[in-house]
């Protein structure tokens, strides 16, 4: 008698049902801060402040370098 091998059933995650199941498992962030966890609004504000700060920093650096180059006679 031939023994039948048990074949593991593959979880077809790349299907509509698999995608829905996986989307339900995801822990979605909250809009506002709750307890110790930052919400989407706080994270967005932090990123915008960070980007604005460094944009101003690089503009100021370029301004200083331009002044120094003009002072030594390079540039217009």
mmCIF file of the N, C-alpha and C atoms, coordinates in Angstrom:
data_MODEL
# 
_entry.id   MODEL 
# 
loop_
_atom_site.group_PDB 
_atom_site.id 
_atom_site.type_symbol 
_atom_site.label_atom_id 
_atom_site.label_alt_id 
_atom_site.label_comp_id 
_atom_site.label_asym_id 
_atom_site.label_entity_id 
_atom_site.label_seq_id 
_atom_site.pdbx_PDB_ins_code 
_atom_site.Cartn_x 
_atom_site.Cartn_y 
_atom_site.Cartn_z 
_atom_site.occupancy 
_atom_site.B_iso_or_equiv 
_atom_site.pdbx_formal_charge 
_atom_site.auth_seq_id 
_atom_site.auth_comp_id 
_atom_site.auth_asym_id 
_atom_site.auth_atom_id 
_atom_site.pdbx_PDB_model_num 
ATOM 1   N N  . UNK A 1 1  ? 0.844  -1.173 0.000  1.00 0.00 ? 1  UNK A N  1 
ATOM 2   C CA . UNK A 1 1  ? 0.000  0.000  0.000  1.00 0.00 ? 1  UNK A CA 1 
ATOM 3   C C  . UNK A 1 1  ? 0.894  1.242  0.000  1.00 0.00 ? 1  UNK A C  1 
ATOM 4   N N  . UNK A 1 2  ? 0.631  2.149  -0.872 1.00 0.00 ? 2  UNK A N  1 
ATOM 5   C CA . UNK A 1 2  ? 1.433  3.373  -0.968 1.00 0.00 ? 2  UNK A CA 1 
ATOM 6   C C  . UNK A 1 2  ? 0.919  4.388  0.034  1.00 0.00 ? 2  UNK A C  1 
ATOM 7   N N  . UNK A 1 3  ? 1.870  4.954  0.745  1.00 0.00 ? 3  UNK A N  1 
ATOM 8   C CA . UNK A 1 3  ? 1.482  5.978  1.712  1.00 0.00 ? 3  UNK A CA 1 
ATOM 9   C C  . UNK A 1 3  ? 1.332  7.314  1.005  1.00 0.00 ? 3  UNK A C  1 
ATOM 10  N N  . UNK A 1 4  ? 0.273  7.981  1.311  1.00 0.00 ? 4  UNK A N  1 
ATOM 11  C CA . UNK A 1 4  ? 0.046  9.296  0.708  1.00 0.00 ? 4  UNK A CA 1 
ATOM 12  C C  . UNK A 1 4  ? 0.737  10.354 1.566  1.00 0.00 ? 4  UNK A C  1 
ATOM 13  N N  . UNK A 1 5  ? 1.493  11.190 0.889  1.00 0.00 ? 5  UNK A N  1 
ATOM 14  C CA . UNK A 1 5  ? 2.168  12.269 1.602  1.00 0.00 ? 5  UNK A CA 1 
ATOM 15  C C  . UNK A 1 5  ? 1.199  13.407 1.815  1.00 0.00 ? 5  UNK A C  1 
ATOM 16  N N  . UNK A 1 6  ? 1.250  13.949 3.007  1.00 0.00 ? 6  UNK A N  1 
ATOM 17  C CA . UNK A 1 6  ? 0.403  15.096 3.289  1.00 0.00 ? 6  UNK A CA 1 
ATOM 18  C C  . UNK A 1 6  ? 1.070  16.334 2.718  1.00 0.00 ? 6  UNK A C  1 
ATOM 19  N N  . UNK A 1 7  ? 0.382  16.986 1.839  1.00 0.00 ? 7  UNK A N  1 
ATOM 20  C CA . UNK A 1 7  ? 0.898  18.195 1.210  1.00 0.00 ? 7  UNK A CA 1 
ATOM 21  C C  . UNK A 1 7  ? 0.345  19.393 1.965  1.00 0.00 ? 7  UNK A C  1 
ATOM 22  N N  . UNK A 1 8  ? 1.250  20.252 2.395  1.00 0.00 ? 8  UNK A N  1 
ATOM 23  C CA . UNK A 1 8  ? 0.822  21.442 3.124  1.00 0.00 ? 8  UNK A CA 1 
ATOM 24  C C  . UNK A 1 8  ? 0.038  22.356 2.183  1.00 0.00 ? 8  UNK A C  1 
ATOM 25  N N  . UNK A 1 9  ? -1.085 22.792 2.658  1.00 0.00 ? 9  UNK A N  1 
ATOM 26  C CA . UNK A 1 9  ? -1.905 23.697 1.862  1.00 0.00 ? 9  UNK A CA 1 
ATOM 27  C C  . UNK A 1 9  ? -1.247 25.063 1.879  1.00 0.00 ? 9  UNK A C  1 
ATOM 28  N N  . UNK A 1 10 ? -0.972 25.577 0.708  1.00 0.00 ? 10 UNK A N  1 
ATOM 29  C CA . UNK A 1 10 ? -0.341 26.887 0.624  1.00 0.00 ? 10 UNK A CA 1 
ATOM 30  C C  . UNK A 1 10 ? -1.354 27.974 0.922  1.00 0.00 ? 10 UNK A C  1 
ATOM 31  N N  . UNK A 1 11 ? -0.920 28.942 1.685  1.00 0.00 ? 11 UNK A N  1 
ATOM 32  C CA . UNK A 1 11 ? -1.760 30.099 1.964  1.00 0.00 ? 11 UNK A CA 1 
ATOM 33  C C  . UNK A 1 11 ? -1.598 31.064 0.793  1.00 0.00 ? 11 UNK A C  1 
ATOM 34  N N  . UNK A 1 12 ? -2.573 31.119 -0.035 1.00 0.00 ? 12 UNK A N  1 
ATOM 35  C CA . UNK A 1 12 ? -2.503 31.989 -1.211 1.00 0.00 ? 12 UNK A CA 1 
ATOM 36  C C  . UNK A 1 12 ? -2.786 33.422 -0.780 1.00 0.00 ? 12 UNK A C  1 
ATOM 37  N N  . UNK A 1 13 ? -1.746 34.090 -0.287 1.00 0.00 ? 13 UNK A N  1 
ATOM 38  C CA . UNK A 1 13 ? -1.895 35.450 0.232  1.00 0.00 ? 13 UNK A CA 1 
ATOM 39  C C  . UNK A 1 13 ? -2.076 36.445 -0.893 1.00 0.00 ? 13 UNK A C  1 
ATOM 40  N N  . UNK A 1 14 ? -1.675 36.081 -2.096 1.00 0.00 ? 14 UNK A N  1 
ATOM 41  C CA . UNK A 1 14 ? -1.818 37.020 -3.194 1.00 0.00 ? 14 UNK A CA 1 
ATOM 42  C C  . UNK A 1 14 ? -3.150 36.790 -3.894 1.00 0.00 ? 14 UNK A C  1 
ATOM 43  N N  . UNK A 1 15 ? -4.192 36.912 -3.120 1.00 0.00 ? 15 UNK A N  1 
ATOM 44  C CA . UNK A 1 15 ? -5.551 36.828 -3.634 1.00 0.00 ? 15 UNK A CA 1 
ATOM 45  C C  . UNK A 1 15 ? -6.364 37.902 -2.906 1.00 0.00 ? 15 UNK A C  1 
ATOM 46  N N  . UNK A 1 16 ? -7.535 38.159 -3.385 1.00 0.00 ? 16 UNK A N  1 
ATOM 47  C CA . UNK A 1 16 ? -8.383 39.193 -2.768 1.00 0.00 ? 16 UNK A CA 1 
ATOM 48  C C  . UNK A 1 16 ? -8.653 38.845 -1.314 1.00 0.00 ? 16 UNK A C  1 
ATOM 49  N N  . UNK A 1 17 ? -8.973 37.596 -1.029 1.00 0.00 ? 17 UNK A N  1 
ATOM 50  C CA . UNK A 1 17 ? -9.245 37.189 0.356  1.00 0.00 ? 17 UNK A CA 1 
ATOM 51  C C  . UNK A 1 17 ? -7.991 37.304 1.219  1.00 0.00 ? 17 UNK A C  1 
ATOM 52  N N  . UNK A 1 18 ? -6.840 36.913 0.662  1.00 0.00 ? 18 UNK A N  1 
ATOM 53  C CA . UNK A 1 18 ? -5.595 37.014 1.407  1.00 0.00 ? 18 UNK A CA 1 
ATOM 54  C C  . UNK A 1 18 ? -5.228 38.453 1.708  1.00 0.00 ? 18 UNK A C  1 
ATOM 55  N N  . UNK A 1 19 ? -5.458 39.337 0.753  1.00 0.00 ? 19 UNK A N  1 
ATOM 56  C CA . UNK A 1 19 ? -5.164 40.761 0.951  1.00 0.00 ? 19 UNK A CA 1 
ATOM 57  C C  . UNK A 1 19 ? -6.087 41.348 2.010  1.00 0.00 ? 19 UNK A C  1 
ATOM 58  N N  . UNK A 1 20 ? -7.340 40.992 1.963  1.00 0.00 ? 20 UNK A N  1 
ATOM 59  C CA . UNK A 1 20 ? -8.284 41.475 2.983  1.00 0.00 ? 20 UNK A CA 1 
ATOM 60  C C  . UNK A 1 20 ? -7.881 40.991 4.372  1.00 0.00 ? 20 UNK A C  1 
ATOM 61  N N  . UNK A 1 21 ? -7.501 39.719 4.468  1.00 0.00 ? 21 UNK A N  1 
ATOM 62  C CA . UNK A 1 21 ? -7.100 39.153 5.755  1.00 0.00 ? 21 UNK A CA 1 
ATOM 63  C C  . UNK A 1 21 ? -5.867 39.883 6.295  1.00 0.00 ? 21 UNK A C  1 
ATOM 64  N N  . UNK A 1 22 ? -4.908 40.145 5.415  1.00 0.00 ? 22 UNK A N  1 
ATOM 65  C CA . UNK A 1 22 ? -3.680 40.826 5.840  1.00 0.00 ? 22 UNK A CA 1 
ATOM 66  C C  . UNK A 1 22 ? -3.968 42.275 6.237  1.00 0.00 ? 22 UNK A C  1 
ATOM 67  N N  . UNK A 1 23 ? -4.862 42.953 5.528  1.00 0.00 ? 23 UNK A N  1 
ATOM 68  C CA . UNK A 1 23 ? -5.213 44.341 5.848  1.00 0.00 ? 23 UNK A CA 1 
ATOM 69  C C  . UNK A 1 23 ? -5.879 44.436 7.216  1.00 0.00 ? 23 UNK A C  1 
ATOM 70  N N  . UNK A 1 24 ? -6.617 43.401 7.604  1.00 0.00 ? 24 UNK A N  1 
ATOM 71  C CA . UNK A 1 24 ? -7.247 43.403 8.927  1.00 0.00 ? 24 UNK A CA 1 
ATOM 72  C C  . UNK A 1 24 ? -6.233 43.190 10.038 1.00 0.00 ? 24 UNK A C  1 
ATOM 73  N N  . UNK A 1 25 ? -5.107 42.561 9.733  1.00 0.00 ? 25 UNK A N  1 
ATOM 74  C CA . UNK A 1 25 ? -4.067 42.317 10.737 1.00 0.00 ? 25 UNK A CA 1 
ATOM 75  C C  . UNK A 1 25 ? -3.216 43.550 11.020 1.00 0.00 ? 25 UNK A C  1 
ATOM 76  N N  . UNK A 1 26 ? -3.218 44.491 10.101 1.00 0.00 ? 26 UNK A N  1 
ATOM 77  C CA . UNK A 1 26 ? -2.365 45.671 10.236 1.00 0.00 ? 26 UNK A CA 1 
ATOM 78  C C  . UNK A 1 26 ? -2.872 46.542 11.376 1.00 0.00 ? 26 UNK A C  1 
ATOM 79  N N  . UNK A 1 27 ? -1.933 47.061 12.169 1.00 0.00 ? 27 UNK A N  1 
ATOM 80  C CA . UNK A 1 27 ? -2.298 48.004 13.235 1.00 0.00 ? 27 UNK A CA 1 
ATOM 81  C C  . UNK A 1 27 ? -2.177 49.397 12.655 1.00 0.00 ? 27 UNK A C  1 
ATOM 82  N N  . UNK A 1 28 ? -3.293 49.977 12.261 1.00 0.00 ? 28 UNK A N  1 
ATOM 83  C CA . UNK A 1 28 ? -3.307 51.287 11.626 1.00 0.00 ? 28 UNK A CA 1 
ATOM 84  C C  . UNK A 1 28 ? -3.110 52.365 12.671 1.00 0.00 ? 28 UNK A C  1 
ATOM 85  N N  . UNK A 1 29 ? -2.331 53.406 12.373 1.00 0.00 ? 29 UNK A N  1 
ATOM 86  C CA . UNK A 1 29 ? -2.102 54.491 13.344 1.00 0.00 ? 29 UNK A CA 1 
ATOM 87  C C  . UNK A 1 29 ? -3.349 55.357 13.511 1.00 0.00 ? 29 UNK A C  1 
ATOM 88  N N  . UNK A 1 30 ? -3.409 56.002 14.655 1.00 0.00 ? 30 UNK A N  1 
ATOM 89  C CA . UNK A 1 30 ? -4.530 56.897 14.945 1.00 0.00 ? 30 UNK A CA 1 
ATOM 90  C C  . UNK A 1 30 ? -4.203 58.292 14.423 1.00 0.00 ? 30 UNK A C  1 
ATOM 91  N N  . UNK A 1 31 ? -5.238 59.088 14.184 1.00 0.00 ? 31 UNK A N  1 
ATOM 92  C CA . UNK A 1 31 ? -5.028 60.448 13.680 1.00 0.00 ? 31 UNK A CA 1 
ATOM 93  C C  . UNK A 1 31 ? -4.399 61.340 14.738 1.00 0.00 ? 31 UNK A C  1 
ATOM 94  N N  . UNK A 1 32 ? -4.852 61.202 15.972 1.00 0.00 ? 32 UNK A N  1 
ATOM 95  C CA . UNK A 1 32 ? -4.337 62.045 17.047 1.00 0.00 ? 32 UNK A CA 1 
ATOM 96  C C  . UNK A 1 32 ? -3.556 61.185 18.029 1.00 0.00 ? 32 UNK A C  1 
ATOM 97  N N  . UNK A 1 33 ? -2.690 61.820 18.805 1.00 0.00 ? 33 UNK A N  1 
ATOM 98  C CA . UNK A 1 33 ? -1.863 61.110 19.778 1.00 0.00 ? 33 UNK A CA 1 
ATOM 99  C C  . UNK A 1 33 ? -2.736 60.483 20.851 1.00 0.00 ? 33 UNK A C  1 
ATOM 100 N N  . UNK A 1 34 ? -2.370 59.266 21.220 1.00 0.00 ? 34 UNK A N  1 
ATOM 101 C CA . UNK A 1 34 ? -3.068 58.568 22.303 1.00 0.00 ? 34 UNK A CA 1 
ATOM 102 C C  . UNK A 1 34 ? -2.030 57.960 23.229 1.00 0.00 ? 34 UNK A C  1 
ATOM 103 N N  . UNK A 1 35 ? -1.951 58.452 24.423 1.00 0.00 ? 35 UNK A N  1 
ATOM 104 C CA . UNK A 1 35 ? -0.984 57.919 25.382 1.00 0.00 ? 35 UNK A CA 1 
ATOM 105 C C  . UNK A 1 35 ? 0.433  58.220 24.956 1.00 0.00 ? 35 UNK A C  1 
ATOM 106 N N  . UNK A 1 36 ? 1.263  57.184 24.883 1.00 0.00 ? 36 UNK A N  1 
ATOM 107 C CA . UNK A 1 36 ? 2.666  57.352 24.516 1.00 0.00 ? 36 UNK A CA 1 
ATOM 108 C C  . UNK A 1 36 ? 2.900  57.267 23.013 1.00 0.00 ? 36 UNK A C  1 
ATOM 109 N N  . UNK A 1 37 ? 1.888  56.909 22.247 1.00 0.00 ? 37 UNK A N  1 
ATOM 110 C CA . UNK A 1 37 ? 2.070  56.737 20.810 1.00 0.00 ? 37 UNK A CA 1 
ATOM 111 C C  . UNK A 1 37 ? 1.685  58.006 20.069 1.00 0.00 ? 37 UNK A C  1 
ATOM 112 N N  . UNK A 1 38 ? 2.522  58.383 19.123 1.00 0.00 ? 38 UNK A N  1 
ATOM 113 C CA . UNK A 1 38 ? 2.243  59.573 18.321 1.00 0.00 ? 38 UNK A CA 1 
ATOM 114 C C  . UNK A 1 38 ? 1.248  59.217 17.221 1.00 0.00 ? 38 UNK A C  1 
ATOM 115 N N  . UNK A 1 39 ? 0.378  60.151 16.929 1.00 0.00 ? 39 UNK A N  1 
ATOM 116 C CA . UNK A 1 39 ? -0.584 59.943 15.870 1.00 0.00 ? 39 UNK A CA 1 
ATOM 117 C C  . UNK A 1 39 ? -0.069 60.499 14.555 1.00 0.00 ? 39 UNK A C  1 
ATOM 118 N N  . UNK A 1 40 ? -0.864 60.339 13.520 1.00 0.00 ? 40 UNK A N  1 
ATOM 119 C CA . UNK A 1 40 ? -0.485 60.803 12.189 1.00 0.00 ? 40 UNK A CA 1 
ATOM 120 C C  . UNK A 1 40 ? -0.285 62.313 12.177 1.00 0.00 ? 40 UNK A C  1 
ATOM 121 N N  . UNK A 1 41 ? -1.148 63.047 12.865 1.00 0.00 ? 41 UNK A N  1 
ATOM 122 C CA . UNK A 1 41 ? -1.044 64.511 12.878 1.00 0.00 ? 41 UNK A CA 1 
ATOM 123 C C  . UNK A 1 41 ? 0.281  64.957 13.508 1.00 0.00 ? 41 UNK A C  1 
ATOM 124 N N  . UNK A 1 42 ? 0.679  64.350 14.614 1.00 0.00 ? 42 UNK A N  1 
ATOM 125 C CA . UNK A 1 42 ? 1.923  64.715 15.277 1.00 0.00 ? 42 UNK A CA 1 
ATOM 126 C C  . UNK A 1 42 ? 3.128  64.356 14.406 1.00 0.00 ? 42 UNK A C  1 
ATOM 127 N N  . UNK A 1 43 ? 3.103  63.176 13.812 1.00 0.00 ? 43 UNK A N  1 
ATOM 128 C CA . UNK A 1 43 ? 4.207  62.774 12.939 1.00 0.00 ? 43 UNK A CA 1 
ATOM 129 C C  . UNK A 1 43 ? 4.327  63.704 11.737 1.00 0.00 ? 43 UNK A C  1 
ATOM 130 N N  . UNK A 1 44 ? 3.203  64.095 11.160 1.00 0.00 ? 44 UNK A N  1 
ATOM 131 C CA . UNK A 1 44 ? 3.213  64.999 10.011 1.00 0.00 ? 44 UNK A CA 1 
ATOM 132 C C  . UNK A 1 44 ? 3.774  66.355 10.407 1.00 0.00 ? 44 UNK A C  1 
ATOM 133 N N  . UNK A 1 45 ? 3.364  66.855 11.562 1.00 0.00 ? 45 UNK A N  1 
ATOM 134 C CA . UNK A 1 45 ? 3.870  68.143 12.038 1.00 0.00 ? 45 UNK A CA 1 
ATOM 135 C C  . UNK A 1 45 ? 5.373  68.085 12.280 1.00 0.00 ? 45 UNK A C  1 
ATOM 136 N N  . UNK A 1 46 ? 5.855  67.004 12.874 1.00 0.00 ? 46 UNK A N  1 
ATOM 137 C CA . UNK A 1 46 ? 7.289  66.859 13.114 1.00 0.00 ? 46 UNK A CA 1 
ATOM 138 C C  . UNK A 1 46 ? 8.075  66.841 11.812 1.00 0.00 ? 46 UNK A C  1 
ATOM 139 N N  . UNK A 1 47 ? 7.576  66.142 10.817 1.00 0.00 ? 47 UNK A N  1 
ATOM 140 C CA . UNK A 1 47 ? 8.263  66.066 9.527  1.00 0.00 ? 47 UNK A CA 1 
ATOM 141 C C  . UNK A 1 47 ? 8.286  67.437 8.859  1.00 0.00 ? 47 UNK A C  1 
ATOM 142 N N  . UNK A 1 48 ? 7.164  68.150 8.880  1.00 0.00 ? 48 UNK A N  1 
ATOM 143 C CA . UNK A 1 48 ? 7.116  69.475 8.252  1.00 0.00 ? 48 UNK A CA 1 
ATOM 144 C C  . UNK A 1 48 ? 8.064  70.460 8.944  1.00 0.00 ? 48 UNK A C  1 
ATOM 145 N N  . UNK A 1 49 ? 8.109  70.429 10.266 1.00 0.00 ? 49 UNK A N  1 
ATOM 146 C CA . UNK A 1 49 ? 9.026  71.307 11.010 1.00 0.00 ? 49 UNK A CA 1 
ATOM 147 C C  . UNK A 1 49 ? 10.475 70.962 10.673 1.00 0.00 ? 49 UNK A C  1 
ATOM 148 N N  . UNK A 1 50 ? 10.794 69.673 10.630 1.00 0.00 ? 50 UNK A N  1 
ATOM 149 C CA . UNK A 1 50 ? 12.135 69.213 10.298 1.00 0.00 ? 50 UNK A CA 1 
ATOM 150 C C  . UNK A 1 50 ? 12.538 69.684 8.896  1.00 0.00 ? 50 UNK A C  1 
ATOM 151 N N  . UNK A 1 51 ? 11.663 69.514 7.917  1.00 0.00 ? 51 UNK A N  1 
ATOM 152 C CA . UNK A 1 51 ? 11.952 69.908 6.537  1.00 0.00 ? 51 UNK A CA 1 
ATOM 153 C C  . UNK A 1 51 ? 12.122 71.422 6.430  1.00 0.00 ? 51 UNK A C  1 
ATOM 154 N N  . UNK A 1 52 ? 11.245 72.192 7.077  1.00 0.00 ? 52 UNK A N  1 
ATOM 155 C CA . UNK A 1 52 ? 11.355 73.660 7.032  1.00 0.00 ? 52 UNK A CA 1 
ATOM 156 C C  . UNK A 1 52 ? 12.654 74.133 7.686  1.00 0.00 ? 52 UNK A C  1 
ATOM 157 N N  . UNK A 1 53 ? 13.011 73.549 8.818  1.00 0.00 ? 53 UNK A N  1 
ATOM 158 C CA . UNK A 1 53 ? 14.245 73.929 9.496  1.00 0.00 ? 53 UNK A CA 1 
ATOM 159 C C  . UNK A 1 53 ? 15.454 73.710 8.596  1.00 0.00 ? 53 UNK A C  1 
ATOM 160 N N  . UNK A 1 54 ? 15.555 72.533 7.997  1.00 0.00 ? 54 UNK A N  1 
ATOM 161 C CA . UNK A 1 54 ? 16.711 72.252 7.168  1.00 0.00 ? 54 UNK A CA 1 
ATOM 162 C C  . UNK A 1 54 ? 16.684 73.025 5.855  1.00 0.00 ? 54 UNK A C  1 
ATOM 163 N N  . UNK A 1 55 ? 15.511 73.352 5.336  1.00 0.00 ? 55 UNK A N  1 
ATOM 164 C CA . UNK A 1 55 ? 15.447 74.205 4.147  1.00 0.00 ? 55 UNK A CA 1 
ATOM 165 C C  . UNK A 1 55 ? 16.014 75.588 4.477  1.00 0.00 ? 55 UNK A C  1 
ATOM 166 N N  . UNK A 1 56 ? 15.617 76.145 5.606  1.00 0.00 ? 56 UNK A N  1 
ATOM 167 C CA . UNK A 1 56 ? 16.158 77.441 6.030  1.00 0.00 ? 56 UNK A CA 1 
ATOM 168 C C  . UNK A 1 56 ? 17.653 77.349 6.333  1.00 0.00 ? 56 UNK A C  1 
ATOM 169 N N  . UNK A 1 57 ? 18.086 76.244 6.920  1.00 0.00 ? 57 UNK A N  1 
ATOM 170 C CA . UNK A 1 57 ? 19.496 76.053 7.219  1.00 0.00 ? 57 UNK A CA 1 
ATOM 171 C C  . UNK A 1 57 ? 20.333 76.059 5.936  1.00 0.00 ? 57 UNK A C  1 
ATOM 172 N N  . UNK A 1 58 ? 19.892 75.334 4.928  1.00 0.00 ? 58 UNK A N  1 
ATOM 173 C CA . UNK A 1 58 ? 20.661 75.270 3.686  1.00 0.00 ? 58 UNK A CA 1 
ATOM 174 C C  . UNK A 1 58 ? 20.616 76.588 2.915  1.00 0.00 ? 58 UNK A C  1 
ATOM 175 N N  . UNK A 1 59 ? 19.529 77.303 2.975  1.00 0.00 ? 59 UNK A N  1 
ATOM 176 C CA . UNK A 1 59 ? 19.467 78.624 2.345  1.00 0.00 ? 59 UNK A CA 1 
ATOM 177 C C  . UNK A 1 59 ? 20.431 79.568 3.056  1.00 0.00 ? 59 UNK A C  1 
ATOM 178 N N  . UNK A 1 60 ? 20.473 79.519 4.376  1.00 0.00 ? 60 UNK A N  1 
ATOM 179 C CA . UNK A 1 60 ? 21.397 80.366 5.142  1.00 0.00 ? 60 UNK A CA 1 
ATOM 180 C C  . UNK A 1 60 ? 22.849 79.997 4.827  1.00 0.00 ? 60 UNK A C  1 
ATOM 181 N N  . UNK A 1 61 ? 23.147 78.712 4.727  1.00 0.00 ? 61 UNK A N  1 
ATOM 182 C CA . UNK A 1 61 ? 24.514 78.278 4.382  1.00 0.00 ? 61 UNK A CA 1 
ATOM 183 C C  . UNK A 1 61 ? 24.906 78.781 3.003  1.00 0.00 ? 61 UNK A C  1 
ATOM 184 N N  . UNK A 1 62 ? 24.010 78.688 2.054  1.00 0.00 ? 62 UNK A N  1 
ATOM 185 C CA . UNK A 1 62 ? 24.303 79.176 0.711  1.00 0.00 ? 62 UNK A CA 1 
ATOM 186 C C  . UNK A 1 62 ? 24.531 80.683 0.715  1.00 0.00 ? 62 UNK A C  1 
ATOM 187 N N  . UNK A 1 63 ? 23.746 81.403 1.493  1.00 0.00 ? 63 UNK A N  1 
ATOM 188 C CA . UNK A 1 63 ? 23.902 82.849 1.603  1.00 0.00 ? 63 UNK A CA 1 
ATOM 189 C C  . UNK A 1 63 ? 25.279 83.208 2.181  1.00 0.00 ? 63 UNK A C  1 
ATOM 190 N N  . UNK A 1 64 ? 25.691 82.505 3.236  1.00 0.00 ? 64 UNK A N  1 
ATOM 191 C CA . UNK A 1 64 ? 26.987 82.762 3.868  1.00 0.00 ? 64 UNK A CA 1 
ATOM 192 C C  . UNK A 1 64 ? 28.123 82.439 2.897  1.00 0.00 ? 64 UNK A C  1 
ATOM 193 N N  . UNK A 1 65 ? 28.042 81.334 2.200  1.00 0.00 ? 65 UNK A N  1 
ATOM 194 C CA . UNK A 1 65 ? 29.084 80.968 1.240  1.00 0.00 ? 65 UNK A CA 1 
ATOM 195 C C  . UNK A 1 65 ? 29.151 81.995 0.118  1.00 0.00 ? 65 UNK A C  1 
ATOM 196 N N  . UNK A 1 66 ? 28.006 82.464 -0.344 1.00 0.00 ? 66 UNK A N  1 
ATOM 197 C CA . UNK A 1 66 ? 27.984 83.490 -1.398 1.00 0.00 ? 66 UNK A CA 1 
ATOM 198 C C  . UNK A 1 66 ? 28.656 84.768 -0.910 1.00 0.00 ? 66 UNK A C  1 
ATOM 199 N N  . UNK A 1 67 ? 28.367 85.182 0.320  1.00 0.00 ? 67 UNK A N  1 
ATOM 200 C CA . UNK A 1 67 ? 29.007 86.390 0.870  1.00 0.00 ? 67 UNK A CA 1 
ATOM 201 C C  . UNK A 1 67 ? 30.520 86.217 0.985  1.00 0.00 ? 67 UNK A C  1 
ATOM 202 N N  . UNK A 1 68 ? 30.964 85.055 1.441  1.00 0.00 ? 68 UNK A N  1 
ATOM 203 C CA . UNK A 1 68 ? 32.393 84.800 1.566  1.00 0.00 ? 68 UNK A CA 1 
ATOM 204 C C  . UNK A 1 68 ? 33.087 84.803 0.194  1.00 0.00 ? 68 UNK A C  1 
ATOM 205 N N  . UNK A 1 69 ? 32.458 84.219 -0.796 1.00 0.00 ? 69 UNK A N  1 
ATOM 206 C CA . UNK A 1 69 ? 33.036 84.220 -2.139 1.00 0.00 ? 69 UNK A CA 1 
ATOM 207 C C  . UNK A 1 69 ? 33.105 85.619 -2.727 1.00 0.00 ? 69 UNK A C  1 
ATOM 208 N N  . UNK A 1 70 ? 32.070 86.415 -2.494 1.00 0.00 ? 70 UNK A N  1 
ATOM 209 C CA . UNK A 1 70 ? 32.079 87.804 -2.972 1.00 0.00 ? 70 UNK A CA 1 
ATOM 210 C C  . UNK A 1 70 ? 33.161 88.615 -2.259 1.00 0.00 ? 70 UNK A C  1 
ATOM 211 N N  . UNK A 1 71 ? 33.374 88.306 -0.965 1.00 0.00 ? 71 UNK A N  1 
ATOM 212 C CA . UNK A 1 71 ? 34.357 89.045 -0.175 1.00 0.00 ? 71 UNK A CA 1 
ATOM 213 C C  . UNK A 1 71 ? 35.787 88.816 -0.683 1.00 0.00 ? 71 UNK A C  1 
ATOM 214 N N  . UNK A 1 72 ? 36.050 87.617 -1.223 1.00 0.00 ? 72 UNK A N  1 
ATOM 215 C CA . UNK A 1 72 ? 37.394 87.353 -1.731 1.00 0.00 ? 72 UNK A CA 1 
ATOM 216 C C  . UNK A 1 72 ? 37.498 87.594 -3.226 1.00 0.00 ? 72 UNK A C  1 
ATOM 217 N N  . UNK A 1 73 ? 36.422 88.076 -3.844 1.00 0.00 ? 73 UNK A N  1 
ATOM 218 C CA . UNK A 1 73 ? 36.468 88.469 -5.245 1.00 0.00 ? 73 UNK A CA 1 
ATOM 219 C C  . UNK A 1 73 ? 36.056 87.412 -6.245 1.00 0.00 ? 73 UNK A C  1 
ATOM 220 N N  . UNK A 1 74 ? 35.418 86.347 -5.788 1.00 0.00 ? 74 UNK A N  1 
ATOM 221 C CA . UNK A 1 74 ? 34.924 85.314 -6.689 1.00 0.00 ? 74 UNK A CA 1 
ATOM 222 C C  . UNK A 1 74 ? 33.413 85.447 -6.783 1.00 0.00 ? 74 UNK A C  1 
ATOM 223 N N  . UNK A 1 75 ? 32.888 85.414 -7.950 1.00 0.00 ? 75 UNK A N  1 
ATOM 224 C CA . UNK A 1 75 ? 31.450 85.520 -8.141 1.00 0.00 ? 75 UNK A CA 1 
ATOM 225 C C  . UNK A 1 75 ? 31.052 86.924 -8.560 1.00 0.00 ? 75 UNK A C  1 
ATOM 226 N N  . UNK A 1 76 ? 29.801 87.064 -8.893 1.00 0.00 ? 76 UNK A N  1 
ATOM 227 C CA . UNK A 1 76 ? 29.340 88.351 -9.393 1.00 0.00 ? 76 UNK A CA 1 
ATOM 228 C C  . UNK A 1 76 ? 28.862 89.257 -8.303 1.00 0.00 ? 76 UNK A C  1 
# 
